[in-house]
Amino acid sequence: MAAGDKSPMNDVIVVGAGPAGSIAALVLARAGIRVRMFDRATFPRDKLCGDTVNPGAMDILRRLGLAPVTAGALPVAGMIVTDGAGVRCVGRYVNDQRGSALRRVALDLALLEAAIEAGVAFEHGVLVRGPWVDGQTVRGVSVAGANGAERRIPARMVIAADGAGSRLARALSLAGHSRRPRRWAVGAYFDGVGNDIRDDVLGEMHIREGRYLGIAPMPGGITNSCVVTSDRAALRDPRTLLCEAFRRDRMLGDRFHGARLLNAPVCLGPLAVESSASGMPGLLLAGDAAGFIDPMTGDGLRFAFRGAELAASMTIEALRDGKADVHRDLDKARRREFAAKWRFNRCLRTLVASPRGLKMAALGATWSPVLLERIIQYAGDARR
Ligand SMILES: Cc1cc2nc3c(=O)[nH]c(=O)nc-3n(C[C@H](O)[C@H](O)[C@H](O)COP(=O)(O)OP(=O)(O)OC[C@H]3O[C@@H](n4cnc5c(N)ncnc54)[C@H](O)[C@@H]3O)c2cc1C
């Protein structure tokens, strides 16, 4: 039997205090709305990521007055892209735009602190078990209470920002992992990795048959190194997979030769999440919970930041006007703003997934480095 919550009705409950949850909660709290946010993890908590915030995502942080959350980050001037056949292209963001490289454990904590400072009531270590649905409307959430009992917490609106494995989106059949592509990620930090370029900080994407390798230099001289693979069986031994992918690589091996693994590799996947709608009456999705294609383009945080802003502004409308179908407006707004980039990401992912496509892409990059530079600008959501 579910027990009711004794505290006064919340305007909004946000589930998940990752970047999407913290930004949605912060925007709502700044608008004078009472927000309660839960996360199952205890903060500070880490999250497997390439740890780069692209220039487009930096623009959003600045607009929200949140640029200080990246204090201490390395400024990222562009990207290096290679293929296994020896093609190597460097693309710098135009007009001195910069991304940021910093560990998610620091970024997410700083965003959460900004949300709390804006007035959000936050509780960590709280597992949200599912939505509380009454007919066709979400009325709040159920959380794990004392002695394993379920506790219902009512709210006028819920924002599900509980990540790619979203329990809420799944329970409501709003999103789930796509059948294809099936890819998994493994990542960790190394120290002692040799630099590719000395005078600038660049993100790196190394595309190989059946997988790709991401590298990002981090503050403190350590290096974020991730492998994304379609070979699930290889994940049984993530340490070997990660170390061999870098040490045995023809172009990267020398740089990782004396490098030391600093933590146990973390695995995630399957990665791709597809959503059928952006919410339903009483609930909106934000961040990876609303869909995630692939980390190759390094723009998940921009989608999370902007998607959270959109979900927050639709929530404000729902509370102000009593509108029940703001999830449809959110659908339209997300399509309007994101559809072109989703198409681009899908094309890129499909192109590099086949050996023939990869060869064509490498030829194109050799023949026209300007084209590759344009692709890097667009992938980084940089202003042209
Ligand atoms: C390998 C890899 C590399 C990537 N590299 C980059 C990159 O370099 N740049 C970039 O922009 N993007 C990158 N991304 C994407 C980026 O990590 C995500 O898009 C981003 O984390 C989405 O933020 P979010 O807030 O939606 O979800 P998350 O950051 O996953 O946060 C979700 C939160 O919800 C909480 N939660 C989950 N379930 C519950 C529950 N039931 N109850 C309570 N709390 C719950 C979790 O504890 C978590 O804190 C990468 C992704 C991967 C997998």
PDBQT file of the ligand as one rigid body, heavy atoms in Angstrom, charges set to zero:
ROOT
HETATM    1  C1  LIG A 401      30.530   7.552 -23.614  1.00  0.00    +0.000 C 
HETATM    2  C2  LIG A 401      29.774   8.843 -23.641  1.00  0.00    +0.000 A 
HETATM    3  C3  LIG A 401      30.466  10.021 -23.923  1.00  0.00    +0.000 A 
HETATM    4  C4  LIG A 401      29.773  11.227 -23.973  1.00  0.00    +0.000 A 
HETATM    5  N1  LIG A 401      30.482  12.359 -24.222  1.00  0.00    +0.000 NA
HETATM    6  C5  LIG A 401      29.845  13.549 -24.264  1.00  0.00    +0.000 A 
HETATM    7  C6  LIG A 401      30.584  14.750 -24.453  1.00  0.00    +0.000 A 
HETATM    8  O1  LIG A 401      31.816  14.764 -24.509  1.00  0.00    +0.000 OA
HETATM    9  N2  LIG A 401      29.891  15.917 -24.536  1.00  0.00    +0.000 N 
HETATM   10  C7  LIG A 401      28.521  15.955 -24.443  1.00  0.00    +0.000 A 
HETATM   11  O2  LIG A 401      27.928  17.042 -24.566  1.00  0.00    +0.000 OA
HETATM   12  N3  LIG A 401      27.796  14.821 -24.210  1.00  0.00    +0.000 NA
HETATM   13  C8  LIG A 401      28.423  13.632 -24.103  1.00  0.00    +0.000 A 
HETATM   14  N4  LIG A 401      27.717  12.498 -23.808  1.00  0.00    +0.000 N 
HETATM   15  C9  LIG A 401      26.273  12.613 -23.550  1.00  0.00    +0.000 C 
HETATM   16  C10 LIG A 401      25.980  13.146 -22.142  1.00  0.00    +0.000 C 
HETATM   17  O3  LIG A 401      26.723  12.406 -21.200  1.00  0.00    +0.000 OA
HETATM   18  C11 LIG A 401      24.481  13.047 -21.824  1.00  0.00    +0.000 C 
HETATM   19  O4  LIG A 401      23.756  13.533 -22.928  1.00  0.00    +0.000 OA
HETATM   20  C12 LIG A 401      24.125  13.837 -20.574  1.00  0.00    +0.000 C 
HETATM   21  O5  LIG A 401      24.703  13.250 -19.435  1.00  0.00    +0.000 OA
HETATM   22  C13 LIG A 401      22.596  13.888 -20.380  1.00  0.00    +0.000 C 
HETATM   23  O6  LIG A 401      22.301  14.484 -19.143  1.00  0.00    +0.000 OA
HETATM   24  P1  LIG A 401      20.970  14.063 -18.342  1.00  0.00    +0.000 P 
HETATM   25  O7  LIG A 401      20.837  15.050 -17.229  1.00  0.00    +0.000 OA
HETATM   26  O8  LIG A 401      19.840  13.877 -19.263  1.00  0.00    +0.000 OA
HETATM   27  O9  LIG A 401      21.257  12.596 -17.763  1.00  0.00    +0.000 OA
HETATM   28  P2  LIG A 401      22.322  12.076 -16.701  1.00  0.00    +0.000 P 
HETATM   29  O10 LIG A 401      23.532  12.908 -16.725  1.00  0.00    +0.000 OA
HETATM   30  O11 LIG A 401      22.457  10.616 -16.971  1.00  0.00    +0.000 OA
HETATM   31  O12 LIG A 401      21.601  12.287 -15.296  1.00  0.00    +0.000 OA
HETATM   32  C14 LIG A 401      20.486  11.520 -14.909  1.00  0.00    +0.000 C 
HETATM   33  C15 LIG A 401      20.377  11.533 -13.391  1.00  0.00    +0.000 C 
HETATM   34  O13 LIG A 401      19.180  10.856 -13.014  1.00  0.00    +0.000 OA
HETATM   35  C16 LIG A 401      19.417  10.063 -11.872  1.00  0.00    +0.000 C 
HETATM   36  N5  LIG A 401      18.425   8.984 -11.860  1.00  0.00    +0.000 N 
HETATM   37  C17 LIG A 401      18.295   7.998 -12.774  1.00  0.00    +0.000 A 
HETATM   38  N6  LIG A 401      17.246   7.207 -12.450  1.00  0.00    +0.000 NA
HETATM   39  C18 LIG A 401      16.719   7.705 -11.302  1.00  0.00    +0.000 A 
HETATM   40  C19 LIG A 401      15.626   7.324 -10.482  1.00  0.00    +0.000 A 
HETATM   41  N7  LIG A 401      14.860   6.265 -10.789  1.00  0.00    +0.000 N 
HETATM   42  N8  LIG A 401      15.382   8.035  -9.359  1.00  0.00    +0.000 NA
HETATM   43  C20 LIG A 401      16.144   9.127  -9.038  1.00  0.00    +0.000 A 
HETATM   44  N9  LIG A 401      17.188   9.536  -9.794  1.00  0.00    +0.000 NA
HETATM   45  C21 LIG A 401      17.474   8.839 -10.915  1.00  0.00    +0.000 A 
HETATM   46  C22 LIG A 401      20.859   9.572 -12.058  1.00  0.00    +0.000 C 
HETATM   47  O14 LIG A 401      21.448   9.207 -10.821  1.00  0.00    +0.000 OA
HETATM   48  C23 LIG A 401      21.522  10.790 -12.693  1.00  0.00    +0.000 C 
HETATM   49  O15 LIG A 401      22.125  11.633 -11.731  1.00  0.00    +0.000 OA
HETATM   50  C24 LIG A 401      28.368  11.268 -23.741  1.00  0.00    +0.000 A 
HETATM   51  C25 LIG A 401      27.684  10.089 -23.437  1.00  0.00    +0.000 A 
HETATM   52  C26 LIG A 401      28.363   8.886 -23.385  1.00  0.00    +0.000 A 
HETATM   53  C27 LIG A 401      27.608   7.645 -23.047  1.00  0.00    +0.000 C 
ENDROOT
TORSDOF 0
